Amino acid sequence: MSRQETNVLEKIRKDMDSFVGQEVSIKANTGRKKVFQVNGILEQTYPKVFVVRFRERQVERRVSYSYADLLTEAVEITIGDTRIGVQTN
């Protein structure tokens, strides 16, 4: 991984740190034209992954994704009107 890619992932992680505990909307590509979409709470950020907690059929679940998933747009995370991980040039 190049130095520039590392800096971009670090910036995404720092951006997400400020939103821990807030409601987020996730849209994830699960393959074969299937999309997983849910609203939940950004529970925790770690050096390589972040965790989102949500309720599904009265059961509390957690999913984790890497910051690289945001960078490659395999996962979209939106907080309010702000989409995290999108590069604007």
N, C-alpha and C positions, 0 to 999 in steps of 0.2 A: 504494500500500500504506500502510495507516495505521501510526502509531507503535506501537500496541499489537501489531499483527501482526508488525512488525519485531522487537520485544522477544521475542515468543514464538519466532520462528525463531532468534534469537540464543541463547536459552536452550536450545533443542533442540541447536544446534550445540555449545554448551559442554558439554552433557550427553554428547554423542557423543565429544567430544575425550578424555574420561576413559576411554573404552573402546577406543581405537585399539590394535590388536594382539590383541584378544580375539575369541573365536568368537561369531558372531551367527547368528540364524536370520532369514531374510527371506521374507516372503510378499507378492508383488506382483500386483496386478490387471493383466493384460495385455490386457483387453478381451474382449468377446463371451463372457463367463462363463469365461474361461481364467485360471488362476492359476499363477504361477511361484513355486515354493517351493524354497529351498536353504539349506544351512548353509555358512557361510564365515567368513572373517576380515575384520574391519573394518580395512582397510588404511590409509586416509588420510581426513582431513577437510579440506575446503577451505572458503573463505568461502560458497560457494553450493551445493556438492554434497559427497557423501561417496562413497567407493569401497569395494566389498566384493570380495574375491578368493575364488574357490572352484574346485574341481576338478570337471570334468564329462568323463566318458569319457577319463580319463588326460590331459586337456588343462586347463591352468590358464587360467581366464577371470576377467575383471573386469567388474563392472557398477557404474554410478554412478546415483545418484538425488539429487534436490534435497531440502532440508529441508522444503519446501512439500509434497512428496509424503507425508511423514510426517504433517504437519499435516492434510492433507485425507484421510488414511487410504487413499490409493491404494497405499501401501506400509506394511507393518507390519514393524518390526524389533524382535526380542526378544533380550536378552542375559541368559542365565540365566532367571530368572523375571520380569525387568524388561522391560516394553514401553516403548520410547522414543517420545516424541512425542505421547503421549496426554495430553490435558488433563483434570485432575481438578478439579472445582469443588465 
